[in-house]
Amino acid sequence: MDVLIDWYTNNKRDLPWRSPGVTAWGVLVSEIMLQQTPVARVEPIWLEWMDRWPVPSKLAAVAQGEVVRAWGKLGYPRRALRLHAAAAEIAASHNDIVPSDVETLLSLPGIGDYTARAVAAFAYGKRVPVVDTNVRRVVARAVHGAGDAGPASNTRDMADVDKLLPMDDAPAAVMSIALMELGALVCTAKTPRCVDCPLLTDCAWQKAGRPEYTGPAKPVQRFAGTDRQVRGLLLDVLRDTDGPVERARLDTVWADAVQRDRCLDSLLVDGLLEQTDSGLFALPGEH
C-alpha cells in the first residue's frame, strides 16, 4: 500500500484544515462540518469560524443563536449545537485542548465514532481505522472485488481497514486519509477513473472484470419538499433578522400549514429556535 501513500502525497487536495499548524480543534470543526456536506460549501464557513473562534473556549463563550446563525447554509444545523456543546466541555474539562484518544473524544457531547477516530488519526497521527462511505467503497472494490460496498457493518468495516494500515502510527494515519481521498477523487461511485488509480494492477474489482453492484439499492436522498427544506426556510428567516420575529413572518415561507407547523415544532424541540413569553420566535439565546 506504499503506492497509495505516494499517490496521496502527490495528489491530495489543498484544503485549509490540512495546512501545517492547524490544531486538533480546527480538524474537529472541519469533520463536523463535512458530515453530509460538500467540501466546497464547507471551506469558506470553516475559514470564518476559525478566524472568529480559533479555540474551543471562544466558541463556547457565545450564545447558541450566534452559532446557528454562523452555521449558515451548511445544513443539518443541529451539528452547530453539538459542536458548541463539545467546545464547552473541551474548554471546561480539557484545558481548551481537544483530546487525542478515541475514548475521551467519544465522551464529548455529540461526538460519534467516526468523528472521534478521524480526529485521533488526522489531528494526532494515530493508527486508528477511519471508515466513511468513500473508504468502504475503495475496500469493497480493491479488496473484495465488489462493485460497491453493501450495508455497513462497523465490526467488519473496521477490521477490513485495520488490515490495510501500516503498524506504525504516522504512515497508518496517512493511509487512513489516503483511502478516503482515493474514494473521493478517483474511486468514485458512478464514474471511477480506474486508469488513474494507484491500486489498478492489484485491484480485485479490476481482476474480476469490474462486476456490477448487485446488493441492496441505496436510498436516494431528495431535498425539495422535505421537512429538511422547510426547516431550513424557517431558520433562514431568523438568521436574516436581528431579534425575535412574529409567527406571521414564519407562516409566509411554506404554504402547507401542517408541514410548516410540524417543522416549526421540531425546531423548537431540537433547541434551534425558542419561543418568547410574548409568543415571538428567536434563535436560541437571542431574546
C-alpha positions in Angstrom: 0.0 0.0 0.0 3.0 2.3 -0.1 1.9 3.2 -3.6 -1.3 4.7 -2.2 0.6 6.9 0.3 2.8 8.1 -2.5 -0.3 8.9 -4.6 -1.8 10.8 -1.8 1.3 12.8 -1.2 1.3 13.9 -4.8 -2.4 14.3 -5.4 -4.1 15.4 -2.2 -6.4 18.4 -2.3 -5.1 21.6 -0.9 -7.7 22.0 1.9 -7.3 24.6 4.7 -7.8 22.1 7.5 -4.8 20.1 6.2 -2.4 23.1 6.3 0.6 22.9 8.7 -0.2 24.3 12.1 -3.9 23.6 12.1 -4.9 22.5 15.5 -6.9 19.5 16.6 -9.7 22.0 17.2 -9.6 23.0 13.5 -9.7 19.4 12.5 -12.7 18.7 14.7 -14.6 21.6 13.3 -13.9 20.5 9.8 -15.0 16.9 10.5 -18.3 18.1 12.0 -18.9 20.4 9.1 -18.0 17.9 6.4 -20.7 15.4 7.5 -23.1 15.0 4.6 -21.8 18.4 3.2 -19.6 19.0 0.1 -16.1 20.4 0.6 -16.8 23.5 -1.5 -19.6 24.6 0.9 -17.6 23.9 4.0 -14.4 25.6 3.1 -15.5 29.3 3.4 -17.5 28.7 6.5 -14.7 26.8 8.2 -12.3 29.7 7.5 -14.8 32.2 9.0 -15.3 30.0 12.1 -11.6 29.5 12.7 -11.0 33.2 12.4 -13.8 34.0 14.9 -13.3 31.1 17.2 -9.7 29.8 17.0 -10.1 27.8 20.3 -13.0 26.0 21.8 -13.5 28.5 24.7 -14.1 31.3 22.2 -17.0 29.3 20.6 -18.3 28.2 24.0 -18.5 31.8 25.1 -21.1 32.9 22.5 -24.8 32.3 22.5 -26.2 29.3 20.7 -28.1 31.6 18.4 -24.9 33.2 17.2 -23.5 29.7 16.4 -26.6 28.7 14.5 -26.5 32.0 12.5 -22.9 31.5 11.6 -23.6 27.9 10.5 -25.3 29.5 7.5 -26.3 27.1 4.7 -24.3 24.1 5.7 -27.4 22.1 6.6 -28.2 19.8 9.5 -27.9 22.7 11.9 -28.1 20.5 15.0 -24.4 19.9 14.3 -23.8 23.5 15.2 -25.4 23.0 18.6 -23.4 19.8 19.2 -20.2 21.5 18.3 -21.0 24.3 20.7 -21.6 21.8 23.5 -18.4 19.9 22.7 -16.5 23.2 22.8 -17.8 24.0 26.2 -16.8 20.6 27.5 -13.3 20.9 26.0 -12.8 24.3 27.5 -14.1 23.3 30.9 -12.5 19.8 31.3 -9.6 19.6 28.9 -7.8 23.0 29.2 -9.1 24.1 25.9 -7.3 21.3 24.0 -9.2 18.7 22.0 -8.4 15.2 23.5 -6.3 12.9 21.4 -7.6 9.4 22.3 -10.8 7.9 20.9 -12.5 7.1 24.2 -12.1 10.6 25.6 -13.3 12.1 22.3 -16.4 9.8 22.4 -17.2 11.2 25.8 -17.7 14.7 24.4 -21.2 15.8 23.6 -22.3 15.0 20.1 -19.1 13.3 19.1 -19.7 9.9 17.4 -17.4 7.1 16.5 -16.4 8.3 13.0 -15.5 11.8 14.2 -13.6 10.6 17.2 -11.5 8.3 15.0 -11.0 11.0 12.4 -9.6 13.5 14.9 -7.3 10.9 16.5 -5.9 10.0 13.1 -5.9 13.3 11.2 -5.1 15.7 14.0 -2.8 13.5 16.2 -1.4 11.0 13.6 -2.6 7.9 15.4 -3.1 4.4 14.0 -6.9 4.4 14.1 -9.1 2.9 11.3 -11.3 5.6 9.9 -14.3 4.5 7.8 -16.6 6.6 5.8 -18.6 5.9 2.6 -15.6 6.6 0.4 -13.3 4.2 2.3 -16.0 1.5 2.3 -16.3 1.7 -1.5 -12.5 1.6 -2.0 -12.2 -1.5 0.2 -15.2 -3.2 -1.4 -13.6 -2.9 -4.8 -9.9 -3.2 -4.2 -10.1 -5.9 -1.6 -13.3 -7.8 -2.1 -13.9 -7.3 -5.9 -17.4 -5.9 -5.4 -18.8 -3.1 -7.4 -19.7 -1.1 -4.3 -20.0 -1.6 -0.6 -23.1 -3.2 0.8 -24.9 -2.4 4.0 -22.5 -1.0 6.6 -21.1 -3.3 9.3 -19.0 -1.4 11.8 -17.2 -4.5 13.0 -16.4 -5.8 9.5 -15.6 -2.4 8.1 -13.2 -1.5 10.9 -11.5 -4.9 10.6 -11.1 -4.5 6.8 -9.4 -1.2 7.1 -7.3 -2.2 10.1 -5.7 -5.0 8.0 -4.6 -2.4 5.4 -3.0 0.0 7.8 0.8 0.0 8.5 1.7 -0.9 12.0 3.3 2.5 12.8 1.2 5.5 13.7 2.4 8.1 11.2 2.1 6.0 8.0 -1.1 4.5 9.2 -2.7 7.9 9.7 -1.6 8.9 6.2 -3.0 5.7 4.8 -6.4 6.4 6.5 -6.8 9.7 4.8 -5.3 8.4 1.5 -8.0 5.8 1.3 -10.6 8.4 1.9 -9.1 10.8 -0.7 -8.9 8.0 -3.3 -12.6 7.3 -2.9 -13.4 11.0 -3.2 -11.3 11.7 -6.2 -10.7 8.5 -8.2 -12.7 5.5 -7.0 -16.0 7.4 -7.1 -19.4 5.8 -7.0 -20.6 6.5 -10.5 -17.7 7.1 -12.8 -14.5 5.7 -11.3 -11.3 6.9 -13.0 -9.6 3.5 -12.8 -6.8 4.4 -15.2 -5.6 7.0 -12.7 -5.8 4.7 -9.7 -2.6 3.7 -8.0 -4.2 0.4 -7.0 -5.2 -0.5 -10.6 -2.9 -3.5 -11.0 -3.8 -5.1 -7.7 -7.5 -4.2 -7.6 -9.7 -7.2 -7.1 -12.6 -5.5 -8.8 -10.5 -5.0 -11.9 -9.3 -8.6 -11.9 -12.9 -9.7 -11.6 -13.9 -7.7 -14.7 -15.5 -4.9 -12.8 -18.8 -6.6 -12.0 -21.9 -4.5 -11.4 -23.0 -3.9 -7.8 -25.9 -6.3 -7.2 -26.6 -5.5 -3.5 -29.5 -3.6 -1.9 -30.3 -0.4 -3.6 -29.1 2.7 -1.8 -31.9 5.2 -0.8 -31.8 8.4 -2.8 -31.9 11.4 -0.6 -34.2 14.1 -2.0 -34.4 17.6 -0.7 -37.2 19.5 -2.4 -40.4 19.4 -0.5 -38.9 17.6 2.5 -39.1 18.7 6.2 -35.4 19.5 5.8 -36.1 22.1 3.3 -38.9 23.6 5.3 -36.8 23.7 8.5 -34.1 25.5 6.6 -36.5 28.1 5.2 -37.8 28.8 8.7 -34.3 29.1 10.1 -33.4 31.4 7.2 -36.0 33.9 8.5 -34.3 34.1 11.9 -30.8 34.1 10.6 -31.6 37.0 8.3 -33.3 39.0 11.1 -31.9 40.7 14.2 -34.0 39.6 17.1 -37.3 37.8 17.5 -40.0 37.7 14.8 -43.7 37.2 14.8 -45.3 34.0 13.8 -46.8 35.6 10.6 -43.2 36.1 9.3 -42.6 32.3 9.5 -46.0 31.4 8.0 -45.0 33.0 4.7 -42.2 30.6 3.9 -44.3 27.5 3.2 -47.9 27.0 2.1 -48.6 23.7 3.7 -49.6 24.7 7.2 -49.5 21.1 8.6 -45.9 20.5 7.4 -44.8 24.0 8.4 -46.2 23.6 11.9 -44.6 20.2 12.2 -41.2 21.6 11.2 -41.5 24.6 13.5 -42.3 22.3 16.4 -39.3 20.1 15.6 -37.0 23.1 15.5 -38.3 24.1 19.0 -37.8 20.6 20.3 -34.2 20.5 18.8 -33.4 23.7 20.5 -32.7 25.5 17.2 -35.5 28.0 17.9 -37.0 29.4 21.0 -40.4 31.0 21.7 -40.6 34.1 23.9 -43.2 34.7 26.6 -44.9 37.1 24.2 -45.2 34.4 21.5 -42.3 35.6 19.3 -39.7 33.2 17.8 -36.0 33.7 18.0 -32.7 31.8 17.7 -31.6 30.3 21.0 -30.4 32.9 23.5 -31.3 35.9 21.2 -34.3 37.2 23.1 
